[in-house]
Amino acid sequence: MKILVFIEHDIVVRHFIHRGVFRPRVAKREVLFIFPEEGHKRVTTDIAALDLGAPFIRLAVDQDRRKLWKRLFQVNHLRRRRGDLRRGLQSQPGQQRPTKQQSMKQHAA
């Protein structure tokens, strides 16, 4: 069985690589570690100095794909969700909510 392990942050290196969590899998399986390209801001550890016990490669981040996912994330957060409009119209503590007749008068004016 082949296993790919993606490491994108220094915290993953500290919590999993330094503690030897992958050693049993490396001993029994064909494991390949994948790290972001050199100079990536989230992985500053020297990969060559790590005791991985398996080969590793570095991949460049696809900027077009990253931008697309970032835009999708933004759209999902901006999209009106069920019930959000009602929560936005609720009065704040200490404020009195206008009656339906008062609202109708404001919109008619």
Buried (B, 14 or more C-beta within 10 A) or exposed (E): EEBEBEBBBBEBBEEEBEEEEBBEBBEEEEBBBEBBEEEBEEBEBEBEEBEBBBEBEBEEEEEEEEEEEEEEEEEEEEEEEEEEEEEEEEEEEEEEEEEEEEEEEEEEE
